Amino acid sequence: MSNDEAIAVATAAIQAAAERDTGSGNGIYVAEITDDGVDIEGYPDFEDV
């Protein structure tokens, strides 16, 4: 599985959980961990990932 595929799967899972939790809000932070380090990006909506 590529990093992009893994991000898509993780985002879909978090979105499914957030839809059932009224206190979660709409945004998401994605942390991508590689041999080069950690990259954290914030997105205001799930569709932006």
MMTF fields as JSON, N, C-alpha, C and O atoms, coordinates in Angstrom:
{
  "mmtfVersion": "1.0.0",
  "mmtfProducer": "UNKNOWN",
  "numBonds": 195,
  "numAtoms": 196,
  "numGroups": 49,
  "numChains": 1,
  "numModels": 1,
  "chainsPerModel": [1],
  "groupsPerChain": [49],
  "chainIdList": ["A"],
  "bondAtomList": [4, 2, 8, 6, 12, 10, 16, 14, 20, 18, 24, 22, 28, 26, 32, 30, 36, 34, 40, 38, 44, 42, 48, 46, 52, 50, 56, 54, 60, 58, 64, 62, 68, 66, 72, 70, 76, 74, 80, 78, 84, 82, 88, 86, 92, 90, 96, 94, 100, 98, 104, 102, 108, 106, 112, 110, 116, 114, 120, 118, 124, 122, 128, 126, 132, 130, 136, 134, 140, 138, 144, 142, 148, 146, 152, 150, 156, 154, 160, 158, 164, 162, 168, 166, 172, 170, 176, 174, 180, 178, 184, 182, 188, 186, 192, 190],
  "bondOrderList": [1, 1, 1, 1, 1, 1, 1, 1, 1, 1, 1, 1, 1, 1, 1, 1, 1, 1, 1, 1, 1, 1, 1, 1, 1, 1, 1, 1, 1, 1, 1, 1, 1, 1, 1, 1, 1, 1, 1, 1, 1, 1, 1, 1, 1, 1, 1, 1],
  "groupList": [{"groupName": "MET", "atomNameList": ["N", "CA", "C", "O"], "elementList": ["N", "C", "C", "O"], "formalChargeList": [0, 0, 0, 0], "bondAtomList": [1, 0, 2, 1, 3, 2], "bondOrderList": [1, 1, 2], "singleLetterCode": "M", "chemCompType": "L-PEPTIDE LINKING"}, {"groupName": "SER", "atomNameList": ["N", "CA", "C", "O"], "elementList": ["N", "C", "C", "O"], "formalChargeList": [0, 0, 0, 0], "bondAtomList": [1, 0, 2, 1, 3, 2], "bondOrderList": [1, 1, 2], "singleLetterCode": "S", "chemCompType": "L-PEPTIDE LINKING"}, {"groupName": "ASN", "atomNameList": ["N", "CA", "C", "O"], "elementList": ["N", "C", "C", "O"], "formalChargeList": [0, 0, 0, 0], "bondAtomList": [1, 0, 2, 1, 3, 2], "bondOrderList": [1, 1, 2], "singleLetterCode": "N", "chemCompType": "L-PEPTIDE LINKING"}, {"groupName": "ASP", "atomNameList": ["N", "CA", "C", "O"], "elementList": ["N", "C", "C", "O"], "formalChargeList": [0, 0, 0, 0], "bondAtomList": [1, 0, 2, 1, 3, 2], "bondOrderList": [1, 1, 2], "singleLetterCode": "D", "chemCompType": "L-PEPTIDE LINKING"}, {"groupName": "GLU", "atomNameList": ["N", "CA", "C", "O"], "elementList": ["N", "C", "C", "O"], "formalChargeList": [0, 0, 0, 0], "bondAtomList": [1, 0, 2, 1, 3, 2], "bondOrderList": [1, 1, 2], "singleLetterCode": "E", "chemCompType": "L-PEPTIDE LINKING"}, {"groupName": "ALA", "atomNameList": ["N", "CA", "C", "O"], "elementList": ["N", "C", "C", "O"], "formalChargeList": [0, 0, 0, 0], "bondAtomList": [1, 0, 2, 1, 3, 2], "bondOrderList": [1, 1, 2], "singleLetterCode": "A", "chemCompType": "L-PEPTIDE LINKING"}, {"groupName": "ILE", "atomNameList": ["N", "CA", "C", "O"], "elementList": ["N", "C", "C", "O"], "formalChargeList": [0, 0, 0, 0], "bondAtomList": [1, 0, 2, 1, 3, 2], "bondOrderList": [1, 1, 2], "singleLetterCode": "I", "chemCompType": "L-PEPTIDE LINKING"}, {"groupName": "VAL", "atomNameList": ["N", "CA", "C", "O"], "elementList": ["N", "C", "C", "O"], "formalChargeList": [0, 0, 0, 0], "bondAtomList": [1, 0, 2, 1, 3, 2], "bondOrderList": [1, 1, 2], "singleLetterCode": "V", "chemCompType": "L-PEPTIDE LINKING"}, {"groupName": "THR", "atomNameList": ["N", "CA", "C", "O"], "elementList": ["N", "C", "C", "O"], "formalChargeList": [0, 0, 0, 0], "bondAtomList": [1, 0, 2, 1, 3, 2], "bondOrderList": [1, 1, 2], "singleLetterCode": "T", "chemCompType": "L-PEPTIDE LINKING"}, {"groupName": "GLN", "atomNameList": ["N", "CA", "C", "O"], "elementList": ["N", "C", "C", "O"], "formalChargeList": [0, 0, 0, 0], "bondAtomList": [1, 0, 2, 1, 3, 2], "bondOrderList": [1, 1, 2], "singleLetterCode": "Q", "chemCompType": "L-PEPTIDE LINKING"}, {"groupName": "ARG", "atomNameList": ["N", "CA", "C", "O"], "elementList": ["N", "C", "C", "O"], "formalChargeList": [0, 0, 0, 0], "bondAtomList": [1, 0, 2, 1, 3, 2], "bondOrderList": [1, 1, 2], "singleLetterCode": "R", "chemCompType": "L-PEPTIDE LINKING"}, {"groupName": "GLY", "atomNameList": ["N", "CA", "C", "O"], "elementList": ["N", "C", "C", "O"], "formalChargeList": [0, 0, 0, 0], "bondAtomList": [1, 0, 2, 1, 3, 2], "bondOrderList": [1, 1, 2], "singleLetterCode": "G", "chemCompType": "PEPTIDE LINKING"}, {"groupName": "TYR", "atomNameList": ["N", "CA", "C", "O"], "elementList": ["N", "C", "C", "O"], "formalChargeList": [0, 0, 0, 0], "bondAtomList": [1, 0, 2, 1, 3, 2], "bondOrderList": [1, 1, 2], "singleLetterCode": "Y", "chemCompType": "L-PEPTIDE LINKING"}, {"groupName": "PRO", "atomNameList": ["N", "CA", "C", "O"], "elementList": ["N", "C", "C", "O"], "formalChargeList": [0, 0, 0, 0], "bondAtomList": [1, 0, 2, 1, 3, 2], "bondOrderList": [1, 1, 2], "singleLetterCode": "P", "chemCompType": "L-PEPTIDE LINKING"}, {"groupName": "PHE", "atomNameList": ["N", "CA", "C", "O"], "elementList": ["N", "C", "C", "O"], "formalChargeList": [0, 0, 0, 0], "bondAtomList": [1, 0, 2, 1, 3, 2], "bondOrderList": [1, 1, 2], "singleLetterCode": "F", "chemCompType": "L-PEPTIDE LINKING"}],
  "groupTypeList": [0, 1, 2, 3, 4, 5, 6, 5, 7, 5, 8, 5, 5, 6, 9, 5, 5, 5, 4, 10, 3, 8, 11, 1, 11, 2, 11, 6, 12, 7, 5, 4, 6, 8, 3, 3, 11, 7, 3, 6, 4, 11, 12, 13, 3, 14, 4, 3, 7],
  "groupIdList": [1, 2, 3, 4, 5, 6, 7, 8, 9, 10, 11, 12, 13, 14, 15, 16, 17, 18, 19, 20, 21, 22, 23, 24, 25, 26, 27, 28, 29, 30, 31, 32, 33, 34, 35, 36, 37, 38, 39, 40, 41, 42, 43, 44, 45, 46, 47, 48, 49],
  "secStructList": [7, 7, 2, 2, 2, 2, 2, 2, 2, 2, 2, 2, 2, 2, 2, 2, 2, 2, 2, 6, 7, 6, 6, 1, 7, 1, 7, 3, 3, 3, 3, 3, 3, 3, 6, 6, 3, 3, 3, 3, 3, 3, 3, 1, 1, 4, 4, 4, 7],
  "xCoordList": [0.851, 0.0, 0.903, 1.852, 0.601, 1.392, 0.996, -0.033, 1.81, 1.477, 0.163, -0.652, -0.051, -1.294, -2.509, -3.549, -2.385, -3.485, -3.74, -4.892, -2.684, -2.834, -3.498, -4.341, -3.127, -3.752, -5.238, -6.059, -5.594, -7.0, -7.803, -8.92, -7.255, -7.948, -8.105, -9.184, -7.039, -7.093, -8.069, -8.814, -8.069, -8.982, -10.43, -11.278, -10.722, -12.084, -12.527, -13.682, -11.63, -11.967, -12.249, -13.211, -11.412, -11.62, -12.898, -13.638, -13.169, -14.392, -15.626, -16.592, -15.612, -16.745, -16.98, -18.126, -15.912, -16.054, -16.517, -17.347, -15.994, -16.344, -17.802, -18.422, -18.358, -19.762, -20.692, -21.827, -20.232, -21.049, -20.778, -21.434, -19.819, -19.452, -19.681, -18.905, -20.731, -21.116, -20.081, -20.107, -19.183, -18.184, -16.886, -15.965, -16.782, -15.516, -15.172, -13.995, -16.148, -15.845, -15.565, -15.757, -15.106, -14.935, -13.49, -13.227, -12.551, -11.161, -10.42, -10.9, -9.223, -8.396, -6.922, -6.558, -6.098, -4.65, -4.135, -4.501, -3.289, -2.699, -1.201, -0.52, -0.691, 0.746, 1.296, 0.877, 2.232, 2.87, 4.282, 5.118, 4.535, 5.824, 6.616, 6.164, 7.802, 8.674, 10.077, 10.324, 10.982, 12.382, 13.008, 13.977, 12.454, 12.985, 12.455, 12.973, 11.429, 10.875, 9.358, 8.738, 8.774, 7.324, 6.832, 7.4, 5.771, 5.136, 3.694, 2.936, 3.305, 1.949, 1.273, 1.79, 0.106, -0.66, -2.082, -2.672, -2.625, -3.998, -4.899, -4.506, -6.094, -7.074, -8.386, -8.817, -9.033, -10.278, -11.457, -12.383, -11.43, -12.491, -11.881, -10.767, -12.616, -12.122, -11.918, -11.02, -12.74, -12.626, -11.326, -10.919, -10.669, -9.43, -8.193, -7.126, -8.327, -7.163, -6.768, -5.81],
  "yCoordList": [-1.166, 0.0, 1.238, 1.327, 2.169, 3.397, 4.341, 4.147, 5.348, 6.338, 7.039, 7.267, 7.383, 8.052, 7.162, 7.643, 5.875, 4.939, 4.808, 4.764, 4.745, 4.635, 5.877, 5.772, 7.048, 8.291, 8.292, 8.716, 7.826, 7.776, 6.836, 7.168, 5.675, 4.708, 5.273, 5.191, 5.841, 6.401, 7.57, 7.697, 8.419, 9.557, 9.091, 9.644, 8.092, 7.56, 6.973, 7.139, 6.292, 5.706, 6.787, 6.682, 7.826, 8.913, 9.67, 10.054, 9.892, 10.585, 9.795, 10.383, 8.482, 7.649, 7.749, 7.822, 7.754, 7.874, 9.269, 9.412, 10.304, 11.685, 11.988, 12.799, 11.358, 11.572, 11.076, 11.54, 10.154, 9.592, 10.255, 9.939, 11.17, 11.865, 13.354, 14.009, 13.893, 15.284, 16.286, 17.434, 15.912, 16.836, 16.848, 17.577, 16.062, 15.924, 17.092, 17.408, 17.728, 18.78, 18.205, 17.013, 19.068, 18.631, 18.48, 17.76, 19.122, 19.119, 17.852, 17.033, 17.712, 16.545, 16.929, 17.737, 16.351, 16.45, 15.101, 14.067, 15.105, 13.882, 13.929, 14.867, 12.916, 12.804, 11.667, 10.517, 11.999, 11.003, 10.758, 11.662, 9.524, 9.159, 8.35, 7.305, 8.85, 8.178, 8.072, 8.517, 7.487, 7.409, 8.794, 8.975, 9.77, 11.133, 11.971, 13.057, 11.484, 12.235, 12.199, 11.285, 13.219, 13.301, 14.58, 15.655, 14.447, 15.59, 15.641, 14.694, 16.738, 16.891, 18.026, 19.141, 17.727, 18.73, 18.758, 17.714, 19.96, 20.129, 20.463, 21.205, 19.921, 20.157, 20.581, 19.954, 21.641, 22.104, 21.156, 21.112, 20.406, 19.454, 18.151, 18.135, 17.067, 15.76, 15.71, 15.018, 16.436, 16.424, 17.06, 16.831, 17.853, 18.535, 17.64, 18.012, 16.473, 15.595, 14.965, 14.193],
  "zCoordList": [0.0, 0.0, 0.0, 0.78, -0.867, -0.93, 0.209, 0.857, 0.443, 1.473, 1.147, 2.04, -0.118, -0.508, -0.264, 0.186, -0.555, -0.295, 1.202, 1.633, 1.989, 3.443, 4.02, 4.911, 3.524, 3.986, 3.64, 4.453, 2.451, 2.042, 2.936, 3.332, 3.256, 4.122, 5.534, 6.12, 6.074, 7.426, 7.5, 8.472, 6.485, 6.453, 6.406, 7.106, 5.597, 5.511, 6.843, 7.236, 7.541, 8.84, 9.879, 10.64, 9.912, 10.87, 10.537, 11.443, 9.255, 8.863, 9.287, 9.774, 9.114, 9.52, 11.019, 11.461, 11.803, 13.253, 13.646, 14.544, 12.988, 13.325, 13.009, 13.696, 11.988, 11.641, 12.74, 12.843, 13.548, 14.62, 15.966, 16.958, 16.003, 17.24, 17.036, 16.34, 17.629, 17.386, 17.874, 17.432, 18.752, 19.264, 18.487, 18.852, 17.424, 16.702, 15.794, 15.625, 15.218, 14.254, 12.881, 12.645, 11.968, 10.584, 10.145, 9.183, 10.805, 10.356, 10.732, 11.516, 10.143, 10.427, 10.287, 9.432, 11.12, 10.99, 10.524, 11.083, 9.504, 8.971, 9.238, 8.824, 9.931, 10.196, 9.345, 9.479, 8.475, 7.617, 8.14, 8.153, 8.571, 9.157, 8.133, 7.666, 7.793, 6.829, 7.417, 8.538, 6.661, 7.088, 7.216, 7.953, 6.499, 6.516, 7.674, 7.932, 8.378, 9.503, 9.504, 8.96, 10.13, 10.282, 9.614, 9.808, 8.826, 8.176, 8.658, 8.445, 9.308, 9.827, 9.07, 9.005, 8.498, 7.77, 8.305, 8.586, 8.443, 8.878, 7.702, 6.802, 7.71, 6.658, 7.313, 8.281, 6.801, 7.411, 7.177, 7.987, 6.085, 5.76, 5.263, 4.737, 5.433, 4.997, 3.485, 3.005, 2.735, 1.282, 0.797, -0.342, 1.641, 1.259, 1.342, 0.853, 1.954, 2.142, 0.831, 0.78]
}
